[in-house]
Amino acid sequence: MSDVLRIATRKGLFTARRRRDGWQLEAPAFLGQPVSALLHDRRDGALYAALNLGHFGVKLHRSDDAGAQWQELPAPAFPPAAEAATAPSVQLIWTLAAGAPGQPGRLWAGTLPGALFRSDDKGEHWQLNESFWAVPERAQWFGGGYDVPGIHSILLDPRDAEAMTLGVSCGGVWLTGDGGASWRLGGQGLRAAYLPPELAGQPQTQDPHRLAVPAAAPDRLWCQHHNGMFISDDRGDSFREIAPPAPSAFGFAVVAHPQRADTAWFVPAVKDECRVPVDGRLVVLRSDDGGRSFASFGAGLPQRNCYDLIYRHALDVDGEGRRLAMGSTTGNLWLSEDGGETWQGLDAHLPPIAQVAFD
C-alpha cells in the first residue's frame, strides 16, 4: 500500500507520510495558493501541481525530486485568435493525467472551459486538441458548478494508448480511439432530470460528476452523475442506472477498485443547492456486486451536525484497493485502512480540499 498521500487544498499542497508512529503531515508547498489539480506520474516519479491564482492566472509546476523543489512550467493556453477580444482563456486546470507507459513525457490536461490539452515533453509545451474543441455539440454545453463547462475526468485505456474517455460537466461522455484525432459522443442511457423531459436523455448535455475505471477491467466505467449513479461496460458508450441506494444517489466523488470490477465507493449528499451530508451524517457507500447493492460505512466519520462535502477528486484508493483517503470542503482529512469500512481522522484543520491522491 502507498505510504505517501498528497492533498491539494485552497491554501497549498500538503503531503502526509506514514511513519512508524502513524501518519504525519509535512509543511506545505505553495502555502497560501489554491492548488486545483495534482498528478504523480508513476512512469518517472514526477509530481505536477496546477494552481489557480485568480488575477495572476493559471500556473503549473513540476517536481522531479518528490516535492523537495518545484519548477514553474508554461500552463496550457489557447492559441491566439485573429481578434484578441474573442480569444478564450484557461480559467482552471481541473484534472491532469499521464500518458501511456510507451509515451514518455506525454501528459493530458482538462480545463475550464471544456478544453483538452496535450504535452509530449513533461509539460514544457502544450497543444490544444483542436478536434475536441471543434465538436459541434459544444454549442449546447453549459456549466454545472462553474459558469462554463469543464473536463474533470480523463481515463486512458491501458490496453490501447490511443483510446481515451472524457467526462465533461455539463457536456457528457466522449471517447476517442485514435489519440484524440477524432471523437464520438457516448453516454447513452444517462439521464438529466434538470432538463425538460423531452431533452433529459440527450447525451451532449449530461452532467457526469466523475468517472472511474478499474485498472484491471478497463471496459467497466463507474459514473457519479448529477442525477444518480450509473455503470458502463463499454468504456462509456452506454450506461445503465443503478437503483438509488440509501441515503442518496447524489454526490460528486467515485473511485473504482483497481482489481475488482464490481467494487466502487461513493460519498452521498443532499443534491442541488444544499450539498451537505444527508441528515448531517457523513457516510461512504461501497458496492461489491456491480451496483446491485450497497453497504454504508460511517465508523470514524462525523455522524451528527456534519456539513462536509467531498469534491470530485477528493476521494482516492491506492493500488491495492484497500487504503482510501478522503478530504472535505471544511478541511477534514480521513483515511481508511480496510476498504472504507472504518475511518480515522488525520487532520481537521486543513484548508478546503480539492483533491487527494496516493503516490
Salt bridges, closest charged atoms under 4 A:
ASP3 OD1 - ARG323 NH1 2.94
GLU26 OE2 - ARG17 NE 2.44
GLU26 OE2 - ARG19 NH2 3.24
ASP41 OD2 - ARG43 NH2 2.71
ASP44 OD2 - LYS122 NZ 3.26
ASP64 OD2 - ARG62 NE 3.21
ASP64 OD1 - LYS122 NZ 3.22
ASP120 OD1 - ARG106 NE 2.75
ASP120 OD2 - ARG118 NH2 2.85
ASP121 OD2 - HIS125 ND1 2.52
GLU124 OE2 - ARG62 NH1 3.28
ASP157 OD2 - ARG159 NH2 2.80
ASP207 OD2 - HIS209 NE2 3.31
ASP207 OD2 - HIS226 ND1 3.90
ASP219 OD1 - ARG159 NH2 2.79
ASP233 OD1 - ARG220 NE 2.66
ASP233 OD2 - ARG240 NH1 2.84
ASP237 OD2 - ARG184 NH2 3.02
GLU241 OE2 - ARG191 NH2 2.75
ASP262 OD1 - ARG220 NH1 2.98
ASP272 OD1 - HIS226 NE2 2.67
ASP288 OD2 - ARG286 NE 3.12
GLU337 OE1 - ARG323 NE 2.71
GLU341 OE2 - ARG286 NH2 3.11
ASP359 OD2 - ARG6 NH2 2.82
ASP359 OD1 - HIS40 ND1 3.86
